[in-house]
Amino acid sequence: MKTAVVVDSGSNYYNEVDRKEGLFAIPLQIIDGDHAYLESVEISIDEVNQKLAAGKLLQTSLPSLGKIEELFTEIKEMGYEQILAVPITSGISGTINAMVTAAQFADIKFEYIDCFTAARIELDLALTARDLLDEGKSIEAIREILDDSIKNSDTYIIPDDLKHLSRGGRLSPLAATLGGFLKIKPILHLNHTTNGVIDPFGKVRTMSKAIDTVIAHMQDVGVGAGYTITIVDVDAPEALETTIEKLKTAFPEAKLHTGPLISTVSVHVGIGSVAFQYMKNPII
C-alpha cells in the first residue's frame, strides 16, 4: 500500500529538510494579535524571535482543518493510499485530532505515531519512517522500531525569563516575580512518561547549573554512543556555545545537532531559553 509520511512545522521540517519524495508537511500557526502566520512559511524563526525581543505576546495554533484536509486530498490524488503521520505531540497540540478528522473528510486511511514531543525528535522519527516504508517495512514493524527510540528519549526546556511564562499564562505573576528575584531557573521536560505534557523536572539558581543538571541526568540514563543529542536556543548564542562544548566533552560518541528552537515552542518559553533533546537512534 503506497504510504505518505506527514509531519508539521513543529518538526522544523521547513528549515532542515530539502523536499523528499513521500514526505509532506503542514505548517502550524503563529498568532500576532489579529494576524496568523504559517510557521516557517510566512514567518521565519528570526522574525518570531525579533517580535519576542520587542515584547510581543505571541500565541500558537494548530493548522486549520481545511488546510490539513486540502493536503490530505492532494496526497490522495497523487496516488497514495494511506498516511502515516508523526505530528507534534497531543500533549501540547490538537494537531493529531485535527489530522484524524481531516483524513475522514478526505477519505484516506490514516495512522499516526505520537512522538510525545516535537522538534528534532519528531523529524528524525518521520525521516526514519519514510526510509523504512521505502524498504518495504509495514507500519506495525515501523511502530515497533520507533517505539524503542521514543521510550529512550526526552526533551528538556530551560526558560530564561519567568516573566514571559507568566505573561503567557503558564506561571502565576507572584511565582514569576519571586522566581526572578531568586534567580530560579526551572527545568521542564516532556516525554512518553508525561504523555507529551510539559512537566517540571527541577529548579536551580542559574542557567549554568540548569544545563549541568540536565547533562548529569543524561549521563545517568546512559546517553552516549548510538544517541542523537539536540541543543537549541532562542537567541541565546553564548549559552548555546557553552553548552555545545559541555556536550562534546560529556558525550564524545553521541551525534550532536544544534540550531535555533522552533517558533512553536519559543513563543511560549521566550528569549534566552535553551532546550535539549536526546533520542536513541532507531535500530534498522
TIZA-831360 format. One line per 2 residues: number of its first residue (from 1); their letters; for each residue z negated, y negated, x of N, C-alpha, C. Coordinates in nm, 2 decimals. Layout:
! residues N
NUM) a) Z,Y,X,Z,Y,X,Z,Y,X | ...
This chain:
! residues 284
1) mk) 0.00,0.12,0.08,0.00,0.00,0.00,0.00,-0.12,0.09 | 0.10,-0.21,0.07,0.11,-0.33,0.15,0.00,-0.43,0.12
3) ta) -0.08,-0.46,0.22,-0.21,-0.54,0.20,-0.21,-0.67,0.28 | -0.24,-0.78,0.21,-0.26,-0.91,0.28,-0.41,-0.93,0.31
5) vv) -0.44,-1.00,0.42,-0.57,-1.03,0.45,-0.59,-1.18,0.43 | -0.70,-1.22,0.36,-0.72,-1.36,0.33,-0.85,-1.41,0.38
7) vd) -0.85,-1.53,0.44,-0.98,-1.59,0.48,-0.97,-1.73,0.42 | -1.08,-1.81,0.45,-1.08,-1.95,0.41,-1.10,-2.04,0.53
9) sg) -1.10,-2.17,0.51,-1.11,-2.26,0.63,-1.25,-2.26,0.69 | -1.34,-2.20,0.62,-1.48,-2.18,0.68,-1.47,-2.09,0.81
11) sn) -1.36,-2.02,0.82,-1.35,-1.93,0.94,-1.29,-2.01,1.06 | -1.26,-2.14,1.04,-1.19,-2.22,1.13,-1.05,-2.17,1.17
13) yy) -0.99,-2.10,1.07,-0.85,-2.05,1.08,-0.75,-2.16,1.12 | -0.76,-2.27,1.06,-0.66,-2.37,1.08,-0.66,-2.43,1.22
15) ne) -0.77,-2.42,1.29,-0.78,-2.48,1.42,-0.78,-2.37,1.53 | -0.78,-2.24,1.50,-0.79,-2.14,1.60,-0.68,-2.04,1.60
17) vd) -0.60,-2.03,1.49,-0.51,-1.92,1.48,-0.37,-1.98,1.45 | -0.27,-1.93,1.53,-0.13,-1.95,1.50,-0.10,-1.86,1.39
19) rk) 0.01,-1.90,1.31,0.04,-1.82,1.20,0.06,-1.67,1.24 | 0.00,-1.58,1.16,0.00,-1.44,1.19,0.05,-1.37,1.07
21) eg) 0.15,-1.29,1.08,0.21,-1.22,0.96,0.10,-1.13,0.89 | 0.09,-1.16,0.76,0.00,-1.08,0.68,-0.14,-1.13,0.67
23) lf) -0.17,-1.25,0.74,-0.30,-1.31,0.74,-0.28,-1.45,0.68 | -0.36,-1.48,0.57,-0.34,-1.60,0.49,-0.48,-1.67,0.49
25) ai) -0.47,-1.81,0.46,-0.60,-1.88,0.45,-0.59,-1.98,0.33 | -0.71,-2.01,0.28,-0.72,-2.11,0.18,-0.82,-2.22,0.22
27) pl) -0.80,-2.35,0.21,-0.89,-2.45,0.26,-1.01,-2.47,0.16 | -1.13,-2.48,0.21,-1.24,-2.53,0.14,-1.22,-2.68,0.12
29) qi) -1.32,-2.75,0.05,-1.30,-2.89,0.03,-1.42,-2.97,0.09 | -1.39,-3.08,0.15,-1.49,-3.18,0.20,-1.49,-3.30,0.10
31) id) -1.60,-3.33,0.04,-1.61,-3.43,-0.06,-1.67,-3.56,0.00 | -1.60,-3.67,-0.01,-1.65,-3.80,0.03,-1.64,-3.89,-0.09
33) gd) -1.75,-3.91,-0.16,-1.75,-3.99,-0.28,-1.66,-3.92,-0.39 | -1.56,-4.00,-0.43,-1.47,-3.95,-0.54,-1.35,-3.88,-0.48
35) ha) -1.35,-3.87,-0.35,-1.23,-3.81,-0.28,-1.26,-3.68,-0.22 | -1.17,-3.58,-0.25,-1.18,-3.44,-0.20,-1.07,-3.42,-0.10
37) yl) -1.11,-3.37,0.02,-1.01,-3.34,0.13,-1.01,-3.19,0.14 | -0.89,-3.14,0.17,-0.88,-3.00,0.21,-0.92,-2.98,0.36
39) es) -1.02,-2.90,0.38,-1.08,-2.89,0.51,-0.98,-2.85,0.62 | -0.97,-2.92,0.73,-0.89,-2.89,0.84,-0.74,-2.90,0.80
41) ve) -0.70,-2.94,0.68,-0.57,-2.96,0.64,-0.54,-3.11,0.62 | -0.63,-3.17,0.54,-0.61,-3.31,0.51,-0.72,-3.39,0.59
43) is) -0.81,-3.33,0.65,-0.92,-3.40,0.73,-0.96,-3.31,0.84 | -0.96,-3.37,0.96,-0.99,-3.29,1.08,-1.14,-3.28,1.10
45) id) -1.18,-3.19,1.19,-1.32,-3.18,1.23,-1.37,-3.32,1.29 | -1.29,-3.38,1.38,-1.33,-3.50,1.44,-1.34,-3.61,1.33
47) ev) -1.26,-3.62,1.24,-1.27,-3.72,1.13,-1.39,-3.70,1.05 | -1.43,-3.57,1.02,-1.55,-3.55,0.95,-1.67,-3.59,1.03
49) nq) -1.67,-3.56,1.16,-1.78,-3.60,1.24,-1.80,-3.75,1.25 | -1.68,-3.82,1.25,-1.69,-3.97,1.26,-1.75,-4.02,1.13
51) kl) -1.72,-3.96,1.02,-1.78,-4.00,0.89,-1.94,-3.98,0.89 | -1.97,-3.86,0.95,-2.12,-3.83,0.96,-2.19,-3.92,1.05
53) aa) -2.12,-3.96,1.16,-2.19,-4.05,1.26,-2.20,-4.19,1.20 | -2.11,-4.22,1.10,-2.12,-4.35,1.03,-2.22,-4.35,0.92
55) gk) -2.29,-4.24,0.90,-2.39,-4.23,0.79,-2.34,-4.19,0.66 | -2.22,-4.14,0.65,-2.17,-4.09,0.52,-2.24,-3.96,0.48
57) ll) -2.27,-3.95,0.35,-2.33,-3.83,0.30,-2.22,-3.75,0.23 | -2.17,-3.66,0.31,-2.06,-3.58,0.26,-2.11,-3.45,0.19
59) qt) -2.02,-3.39,0.11,-2.05,-3.27,0.04,-1.94,-3.17,0.06 | -1.96,-3.04,0.03,-1.86,-2.94,0.04,-1.84,-2.87,-0.10
61) sl) -1.72,-2.81,-0.11,-1.69,-2.74,-0.24,-1.60,-2.63,-0.21 | -1.60,-2.52,-0.28,-1.51,-2.41,-0.27,-1.37,-2.46,-0.31
63) ps) -1.27,-2.38,-0.28,-1.13,-2.41,-0.32,-1.12,-2.41,-0.47 | -1.03,-2.49,-0.53,-1.02,-2.49,-0.67,-0.96,-2.35,-0.71
65) lg) -1.00,-2.30,-0.83,-0.95,-2.18,-0.88,-0.80,-2.17,-0.89 | -0.74,-2.29,-0.93,-0.59,-2.30,-0.93,-0.52,-2.28,-0.80
67) ki) -0.58,-2.33,-0.69,-0.52,-2.32,-0.56,-0.53,-2.17,-0.51 | -0.64,-2.11,-0.54,-0.66,-1.97,-0.50,-0.56,-1.88,-0.58
69) ee) -0.55,-1.90,-0.71,-0.45,-1.83,-0.79,-0.31,-1.85,-0.74 | -0.28,-1.98,-0.70,-0.14,-2.01,-0.65,-0.11,-1.93,-0.52
71) lf) -0.21,-1.92,-0.43,-0.19,-1.85,-0.31,-0.18,-1.70,-0.34 | -0.26,-1.64,-0.43,-0.25,-1.50,-0.46,-0.12,-1.47,-0.52
73) te) -0.07,-1.55,-0.61,0.06,-1.53,-0.67,0.17,-1.53,-0.57 | 0.16,-1.63,-0.48,0.26,-1.63,-0.37,0.26,-1.51,-0.28
75) ik) 0.14,-1.46,-0.25,0.12,-1.33,-0.18,0.19,-1.22,-0.25 | 0.16,-1.21,-0.38,0.22,-1.10,-0.46,0.37,-1.11,-0.46
77) em) 0.43,-1.23,-0.47,0.57,-1.25,-0.48,0.64,-1.21,-0.34 | 0.56,-1.21,-0.23,0.61,-1.17,-0.10,0.61,-1.02,-0.08
79) gy) 0.56,-0.95,-0.19,0.57,-0.80,-0.18,0.44,-0.73,-0.15 | 0.33,-0.81,-0.13,0.20,-0.75,-0.11,0.15,-0.69,-0.24
81) eq) 0.09,-0.57,-0.23,0.04,-0.50,-0.35,-0.11,-0.52,-0.37 | -0.18,-0.56,-0.26,-0.33,-0.59,-0.27,-0.37,-0.68,-0.17
83) il) -0.49,-0.74,-0.19,-0.55,-0.83,-0.10,-0.68,-0.78,-0.05 | -0.71,-0.79,0.08,-0.84,-0.77,0.14,-0.89,-0.91,0.19
85) av) -0.99,-0.96,0.13,-1.04,-1.09,0.17,-1.17,-1.08,0.25 | -1.18,-1.17,0.35,-1.30,-1.18,0.43,-1.34,-1.33,0.43
87) pi) -1.40,-1.37,0.32,-1.43,-1.51,0.30,-1.57,-1.55,0.35 | -1.60,-1.68,0.34,-1.73,-1.73,0.37,-1.83,-1.66,0.28
89) ts) -1.95,-1.63,0.33,-2.04,-1.55,0.26,-2.08,-1.61,0.12 | -2.11,-1.51,0.03,-2.15,-1.55,-0.11,-2.29,-1.62,-0.11
91) gi) -2.36,-1.60,0.01,-2.49,-1.66,0.02,-2.49,-1.81,0.02 | -2.38,-1.87,0.06,-2.37,-2.02,0.07,-2.25,-2.08,0.00
93) sg) -2.17,-1.99,-0.06,-2.05,-2.04,-0.13,-2.01,-1.95,-0.25 | -1.95,-2.01,-0.35,-1.90,-1.93,-0.46,-1.76,-1.89,-0.44
95) ti) -1.70,-1.89,-0.32,-1.56,-1.86,-0.29,-1.53,-1.72,-0.33 | -1.61,-1.62,-0.30,-1.58,-1.48,-0.33,-1.56,-1.47,-0.48
97) na) -1.66,-1.52,-0.56,-1.64,-1.50,-0.70,-1.52,-1.57,-0.75 | -1.48,-1.68,-0.70,-1.36,-1.75,-0.74,-1.24,-1.67,-0.70
99) mv) -1.24,-1.60,-0.59,-1.13,-1.52,-0.55,-1.11,-1.40,-0.64 | -1.23,-1.34,-0.68,-1.22,-1.22,-0.78,-1.15,-1.27,-0.91
101) ta) -1.19,-1.38,-0.96,-1.13,-1.43,-1.08,-0.98,-1.46,-1.06 | -0.95,-1.53,-0.95,-0.81,-1.56,-0.93,-0.72,-1.44,-0.92
103) aq) -0.77,-1.33,-0.85,-0.70,-1.21,-0.84,-0.67,-1.15,-0.98 | -0.76,-1.16,-1.07,-0.74,-1.11,-1.20,-0.63,-1.19,-1.27
105) fa) -0.63,-1.32,-1.26,-0.53,-1.41,-1.32,-0.39,-1.38,-1.26 | -0.39,-1.35,-1.12,-0.26,-1.33,-1.05,-0.22,-1.18,-1.07
107) di) -0.31,-1.10,-1.13,-0.28,-0.96,-1.15,-0.24,-0.89,-1.02 | -0.33,-0.90,-0.92,-0.31,-0.83,-0.79,-0.44,-0.76,-0.76
109) kf) -0.43,-0.64,-0.70,-0.55,-0.56,-0.66,-0.63,-0.64,-0.55 | -0.76,-0.64,-0.56,-0.84,-0.73,-0.48,-0.96,-0.66,-0.42
111) ey) -0.98,-0.66,-0.29,-1.10,-0.61,-0.23,-1.16,-0.72,-0.13 | -1.29,-0.72,-0.11,-1.34,-0.82,-0.02,-1.45,-0.76,0.07
113) id) -1.48,-0.82,0.18,-1.59,-0.78,0.26,-1.67,-0.91,0.28 | -1.80,-0.90,0.25,-1.89,-1.01,0.27,-1.94,-1.01,0.42
115) cf) -1.90,-1.11,0.49,-1.94,-1.11,0.63,-2.09,-1.17,0.65 | -2.15,-1.22,0.54,-2.28,-1.27,0.54,-2.30,-1.39,0.64
117) ta) -2.18,-1.46,0.66,-2.19,-1.58,0.74,-2.05,-1.65,0.72 | -2.01,-1.72,0.83,-1.88,-1.79,0.82,-1.83,-1.81,0.97
119) ar) -1.74,-1.90,0.99,-1.71,-1.94,1.13,-1.64,-1.83,1.21 | -1.67,-1.81,1.34,-1.60,-1.72,1.42,-1.62,-1.58,1.38
121) ie) -1.74,-1.54,1.33,-1.76,-1.40,1.29,-1.66,-1.37,1.17 | -1.65,-1.46,1.08,-1.56,-1.44,0.97,-1.41,-1.42,1.02
123) ld) -1.37,-1.51,1.11,-1.24,-1.50,1.16,-1.21,-1.37,1.24 | -1.31,-1.33,1.33,-1.29,-1.21,1.41,-1.28,-1.09,1.32
125) la) -1.36,-1.08,1.22,-1.36,-0.97,1.13,-1.22,-0.96,1.06 | -1.17,-1.08,1.01,-1.04,-1.08,0.94,-0.93,-1.04,1.04
127) lt) -0.93,-1.09,1.16,-0.83,-1.05,1.26,-0.83,-0.90,1.29 | -0.95,-0.85,1.30,-0.96,-0.70,1.32,-0.91,-0.63,1.20
129) ar) -0.94,-0.67,1.08,-0.90,-0.60,0.96,-0.74,-0.60,0.96 | -0.68,-0.72,0.99,-0.54,-0.73,1.00,-0.48,-0.62,1.09
131) dl) -0.54,-0.62,1.21,-0.49,-0.52,1.31,-0.50,-0.38,1.27 | -0.61,-0.35,1.20,-0.64,-0.21,1.16,-0.55,-0.17,1.05
133) ld) -0.52,-0.27,0.96,-0.42,-0.24,0.85,-0.28,-0.21,0.91 | -0.25,-0.29,1.01,-0.12,-0.27,1.08,-0.11,-0.13,1.14
135) eg) -0.22,-0.08,1.18,-0.23,0.06,1.24,-0.23,0.17,1.14 | -0.24,0.13,1.01,-0.23,0.23,0.90,-0.37,0.27,0.85
137) ks) -0.48,0.20,0.90,-0.61,0.24,0.85,-0.63,0.20,0.71 | -0.71,0.28,0.63,-0.74,0.25,0.50,-0.85,0.14,0.49
139) ie) -0.86,0.08,0.37,-0.97,-0.02,0.35,-1.11,0.04,0.37 | -1.12,0.17,0.32,-1.25,0.23,0.34,-1.29,0.25,0.49
141) ai) -1.19,0.29,0.57,-1.21,0.30,0.71,-1.24,0.17,0.78 | -1.17,0.07,0.73,-1.20,-0.07,0.79,-1.34,-0.12,0.75
143) re) -1.38,-0.09,0.63,-1.52,-0.13,0.59,-1.62,-0.07,0.68 | -1.60,0.06,0.71,-1.70,0.13,0.80,-1.70,0.07,0.94
145) il) -1.58,0.04,0.99,-1.58,-0.02,1.13,-1.64,-0.16,1.13 | -1.60,-0.24,1.03,-1.65,-0.38,1.03,-1.80,-0.39,0.99
147) dd) -1.85,-0.29,0.91,-1.99,-0.29,0.87,-2.08,-0.28,0.99 | -2.04,-0.20,1.09,-2.12,-0.18,1.21,-2.13,-0.32,1.29
149) si) -2.02,-0.39,1.29,-2.03,-0.52,1.36,-2.11,-0.62,1.28 | -2.09,-0.62,1.15,-2.17,-0.71,1.06,-2.32,-0.69,1.08
151) kn) -2.36,-0.56,1.08,-2.50,-0.53,1.09,-2.56,-0.56,1.23 | -2.47,-0.58,1.33,-2.51,-0.62,1.46,-2.46,-0.76,1.49
153) sd) -2.49,-0.85,1.40,-2.45,-0.99,1.42,-2.56,-1.09,1.36 | -2.56,-1.21,1.40,-2.65,-1.31,1.35,-2.59,-1.45,1.38
155) ty) -2.63,-1.54,1.29,-2.59,-1.68,1.31,-2.71,-1.77,1.31 | -2.73,-1.85,1.41,-2.84,-1.94,1.42,-2.79,-2.09,1.42
157) ii) -2.86,-2.17,1.35,-2.83,-2.31,1.34,-2.95,-2.40,1.38 | -2.93,-2.49,1.47,-3.04,-2.58,1.51,-3.00,-2.72,1.48
159) pd) -3.05,-2.78,1.36,-3.02,-2.92,1.33,-3.09,-3.01,1.42 | -3.03,-3.12,1.45,-3.10,-3.22,1.54,-3.17,-3.33,1.46
161) dl) -3.12,-3.36,1.34,-3.17,-3.47,1.26,-3.22,-3.42,1.13 | -3.35,-3.41,1.12,-3.41,-3.36,0.99,-3.39,-3.46,0.88
163) kh) -3.37,-3.59,0.91,-3.34,-3.68,0.80,-3.21,-3.65,0.73 | -3.11,-3.60,0.81,-2.98,-3.57,0.75,-3.00,-3.45,0.65
165) ls) -3.08,-3.35,0.68,-3.11,-3.24,0.59,-3.18,-3.30,0.47 | -3.27,-3.39,0.49,-3.34,-3.45,0.37,-3.25,-3.52,0.28
167) rg) -3.16,-3.60,0.34,-3.07,-3.68,0.25,-2.98,-3.59,0.17 | -2.95,-3.47,0.23,-2.86,-3.38,0.16,-2.94,-3.29,0.06
169) gr) -3.07,-3.31,0.05,-3.15,-3.24,-0.05,-3.20,-3.11,0.00 | -3.18,-3.08,0.13,-3.22,-2.95,0.18,-3.36,-2.95,0.25
171) ls) -3.42,-3.06,0.25,-3.56,-3.08,0.31,-3.62,-3.20,0.24 | -3.75,-3.18,0.21,-3.82,-3.29,0.14,-3.83,-3.41,0.24
173) pl) -3.83,-3.53,0.18,-3.84,-3.65,0.27,-3.96,-3.65,0.35 | -4.08,-3.61,0.30,-4.20,-3.60,0.37,-4.19,-3.51,0.49
175) aa) -4.13,-3.39,0.47,-4.12,-3.29,0.57,-4.03,-3.34,0.68 | -3.92,-3.41,0.64,-3.83,-3.47,0.74,-3.90,-3.58,0.82
177) tl) -3.97,-3.66,0.76,-4.04,-3.77,0.83,-4.14,-3.71,0.93 | -4.22,-3.61,0.88,-4.32,-3.55,0.97,-4.26,-3.47,1.08
179) gg) -4.15,-3.40,1.05,-4.08,-3.33,1.15,-4.02,-3.42,1.25 | -3.96,-3.53,1.22,-3.90,-3.62,1.31,-4.01,-3.68,1.40
181) fl) -4.12,-3.71,1.34,-4.23,-3.77,1.41,-4.29,-3.68,1.52 | -4.29,-3.55,1.48,-4.35,-3.45,1.57,-4.24,-3.39,1.66
183) ki) -4.12,-3.43,1.65,-4.00,-3.38,1.73,-3.98,-3.23,1.70 | -4.00,-3.19,1.58,-3.98,-3.05,1.55,-3.83,-3.02,1.53
185) kp) -3.79,-2.91,1.59,-3.65,-2.86,1.57,-3.66,-2.72,1.50 | -3.62,-2.72,1.37,-3.61,-2.59,1.30,-3.50,-2.51,1.35
187) il) -3.52,-2.38,1.35,-3.42,-2.28,1.38,-3.39,-2.21,1.25 | -3.27,-2.22,1.21,-3.23,-2.15,1.08,-3.13,-2.03,1.12
189) hl) -3.13,-1.93,1.03,-3.03,-1.83,1.06,-2.99,-1.76,0.93 | -2.87,-1.69,0.94,-2.83,-1.61,0.82,-2.75,-1.49,0.88
191) nh) -2.77,-1.37,0.81,-2.70,-1.25,0.84,-2.71,-1.15,0.73 | -2.69,-1.03,0.75,-2.69,-0.93,0.64,-2.83,-0.91,0.58
193) tt) -2.93,-0.93,0.66,-3.07,-0.91,0.61,-3.11,-1.03,0.52 | -3.05,-1.14,0.54,-3.08,-1.26,0.45,-2.98,-1.27,0.33
195) ng) -2.89,-1.17,0.33,-2.78,-1.17,0.23,-2.69,-1.30,0.24 | -2.68,-1.35,0.36,-2.60,-1.46,0.38,-2.66,-1.59,0.34
197) vi) -2.79,-1.59,0.30,-2.86,-1.71,0.26,-2.92,-1.77,0.39 | -2.92,-1.90,0.41,-2.98,-1.96,0.53,-3.13,-1.96,0.52
199) dp) -3.20,-1.89,0.61,-3.34,-1.88,0.61,-3.40,-1.94,0.74 | -3.53,-1.98,0.73,-3.59,-2.02,0.85,-3.61,-1.91,0.95
201) fg) -3.59,-1.93,1.08,-3.61,-1.83,1.18,-3.73,-1.87,1.27 | -3.75,-2.00,1.29,-3.86,-2.05,1.37,-3.85,-2.20,1.38
203) kv) -3.95,-2.26,1.45,-3.95,-2.40,1.47,-4.02,-2.43,1.60 | -3.97,-2.52,1.68,-4.02,-2.56,1.81,-4.02,-2.71,1.83
205) rt) -4.06,-2.76,1.94,-4.07,-2.90,1.96,-3.95,-2.97,2.01 | -3.86,-2.90,2.08,-3.75,-2.97,2.14,-3.62,-2.88,2.12
207) ms) -3.50,-2.95,2.13,-3.38,-2.88,2.13,-3.37,-2.77,2.24 | -3.41,-2.81,2.36,-3.40,-2.72,2.47,-3.48,-2.59,2.44
209) ka) -3.60,-2.61,2.39,-3.69,-2.49,2.36,-3.63,-2.41,2.25 | -3.56,-2.47,2.15,-3.50,-2.40,2.04,-3.39,-2.31,2.09
211) id) -3.31,-2.37,2.18,-3.20,-2.29,2.24,-3.25,-2.18,2.32 | -3.36,-2.20,2.40,-3.42,-2.09,2.48,-3.47,-1.98,2.39
213) tv) -3.53,-2.02,2.28,-3.59,-1.93,2.18,-3.48,-1.83,2.13 | -3.36,-1.89,2.09,-3.25,-1.81,2.04,-3.20,-1.72,2.14
215) ia) -3.18,-1.77,2.27,-3.13,-1.68,2.37,-3.23,-1.57,2.40 | -3.36,-1.59,2.40,-3.46,-1.49,2.43,-3.45,-1.38,2.32
217) hm) -3.43,-1.42,2.19,-3.42,-1.32,2.08,-3.29,-1.24,2.10 | -3.18,-1.31,2.13,-3.06,-1.23,2.15,-3.07,-1.13,2.26
219) qd) -3.15,-1.16,2.37,-3.17,-1.06,2.47,-3.26,-0.95,2.42 | -3.36,-0.98,2.34,-3.44,-0.88,2.28,-3.37,-0.78,2.19
221) vg) -3.27,-0.82,2.12,-3.19,-0.73,2.03,-3.08,-0.66,2.10 | -3.06,-0.69,2.23,-2.96,-0.61,2.31,-2.82,-0.67,2.32
223) vg) -2.81,-0.80,2.29,-2.68,-0.86,2.31,-2.64,-0.86,2.45 | -2.51,-0.83,2.48,-2.46,-0.82,2.61,-2.32,-0.77,2.62
225) ag) -2.29,-0.67,2.70,-2.16,-0.61,2.71,-2.12,-0.56,2.57 | -1.99,-0.59,2.53,-1.95,-0.54,2.40,-1.97,-0.63,2.29
227) yt) -2.02,-0.75,2.32,-2.05,-0.85,2.22,-1.97,-0.98,2.24 | -1.95,-1.05,2.14,-1.89,-1.18,2.15,-2.00,-1.28,2.10
229) it) -2.02,-1.39,2.19,-2.11,-1.49,2.16,-2.04,-1.62,2.14 | -2.07,-1.69,2.03,-2.00,-1.82,2.00,-2.11,-1.93,2.00
231) iv) -2.08,-2.04,2.07,-2.17,-2.15,2.07,-2.09,-2.27,2.03 | -2.13,-2.35,1.93,-2.05,-2.46,1.88,-2.15,-2.58,1.85
233) dv) -2.09,-2.70,1.84,-2.18,-2.82,1.83,-2.11,-2.91,1.73 | -2.20,-3.01,1.69,-2.15,-3.12,1.61,-2.17,-3.25,1.69
235) da) -2.06,-3.28,1.77,-2.06,-3.40,1.85,-2.19,-3.40,1.94 | -2.22,-3.29,2.01,-2.34,-3.29,2.10,-2.29,-3.22,2.23
237) pe) -2.20,-3.29,2.30,-2.14,-3.23,2.42,-2.24,-3.20,2.53 | -2.35,-3.28,2.55,-2.44,-3.24,2.66,-2.52,-3.12,2.63
239) al) -2.56,-3.10,2.50,-2.64,-2.98,2.46,-2.54,-2.86,2.47 | -2.42,-2.88,2.43,-2.32,-2.77,2.44,-2.30,-2.73,2.58
241) et) -2.28,-2.82,2.67,-2.25,-2.79,2.81,-2.37,-2.71,2.87 | -2.49,-2.76,2.85,-2.61,-2.70,2.90,-2.63,-2.56,2.85
243) ti) -2.60,-2.54,2.72,-2.62,-2.41,2.65,-2.52,-2.31,2.71 | -2.39,-2.36,2.73,-2.29,-2.27,2.78,-2.34,-2.21,2.92
245) ek) -2.39,-2.29,3.00,-2.44,-2.24,3.13,-2.55,-2.14,3.12 | -2.64,-2.17,3.02,-2.76,-2.08,3.00,-2.70,-1.94,2.95
247) lk) -2.60,-1.95,2.86,-2.55,-1.82,2.80,-2.47,-1.74,2.91 | -2.40,-1.81,3.00,-2.33,-1.74,3.11,-2.43,-1.67,3.20
249) ta) -2.55,-1.73,3.22,-2.65,-1.67,3.31,-2.72,-1.56,3.24 | -2.75,-1.57,3.11,-2.82,-1.47,3.03,-2.74,-1.35,2.99
251) fp) -2.61,-1.38,2.97,-2.52,-1.27,2.91,-2.39,-1.27,2.99 | -2.39,-1.24,3.12,-2.27,-1.24,3.20,-2.16,-1.15,3.16
253) ea) -2.20,-1.04,3.09,-2.10,-0.94,3.05,-2.04,-0.96,2.91 | -2.10,-1.06,2.83,-2.05,-1.08,2.70,-1.93,-1.18,2.70
255) kl) -1.85,-1.17,2.60,-1.74,-1.26,2.58,-1.79,-1.39,2.52 | -1.76,-1.50,2.57,-1.81,-1.63,2.53,-1.70,-1.71,2.46
257) ht) -1.73,-1.76,2.34,-1.64,-1.85,2.27,-1.71,-1.98,2.24 | -1.64,-2.09,2.25,-1.70,-2.22,2.22,-1.60,-2.32,2.15
259) gp) -1.66,-2.43,2.10,-1.58,-2.53,2.03,-1.67,-2.61,1.93 | -1.61,-2.69,1.85,-1.68,-2.77,1.75,-1.72,-2.68,1.63
261) li) -1.83,-2.72,1.57,-1.87,-2.65,1.45,-1.78,-2.68,1.33 | -1.75,-2.58,1.25,-1.67,-2.61,1.13,-1.73,-2.71,1.04
263) st) -1.65,-2.79,0.97,-1.70,-2.90,0.89,-1.78,-2.85,0.77 | -1.74,-2.73,0.72,-1.81,-2.67,0.61,-1.96,-2.67,0.64
265) vs) -2.00,-2.64,0.76,-2.14,-2.64,0.80,-2.19,-2.77,0.85 | -2.11,-2.84,0.94,-2.16,-2.96,1.00,-2.20,-3.07,0.90
267) vh) -2.13,-3.07,0.78,-2.16,-3.16,0.68,-2.30,-3.15,0.63 | -2.35,-3.03,0.64,-2.49,-3.01,0.59,-2.60,-3.02,0.70
269) vg) -2.56,-3.00,0.82,-2.66,-3.00,0.93,-2.66,-3.13,1.01 | -2.55,-3.20,1.01,-2.55,-3.33,1.08,-2.51,-3.33,1.22
271) ig) -2.49,-3.46,1.27,-2.46,-3.49,1.41,-2.57,-3.44,1.50 | -2.53,-3.39,1.62,-2.62,-3.34,1.72,-2.67,-3.20,1.71
273) sv) -2.62,-3.13,1.60,-2.66,-2.99,1.58,-2.59,-2.90,1.67 | -2.65,-2.78,1.70,-2.58,-2.68,1.77,-2.60,-2.55,1.69
275) af) -2.50,-2.45,1.71,-2.51,-2.33,1.63,-2.47,-2.21,1.73 | -2.53,-2.10,1.71,-2.50,-1.98,1.79,-2.45,-1.87,1.69
277) qy) -2.36,-1.79,1.73,-2.33,-1.66,1.67,-2.32,-1.55,1.77 | -2.36,-1.43,1.74,-2.33,-1.32,1.82,-2.28,-1.20,1.73
279) mk) -2.19,-1.12,1.78,-2.15,-1.01,1.70,-2.10,-0.90,1.79 | -2.14,-0.78,1.76,-2.09,-0.66,1.83,-1.95,-0.64,1.80
281) np) -1.87,-0.63,1.91,-1.72,-0.62,1.89,-1.69,-0.49,1.82 | -1.60,-0.49,1.72,-1.56,-0.37,1.64,-1.51,-0.27,1.74
283) ii) -1.55,-0.14,1.72,-1.51,-0.03,1.79,-1.39,0.03,1.72 | -1.27,0.01,1.78,-1.15,0.06,1.71,-1.10,0.19,1.77
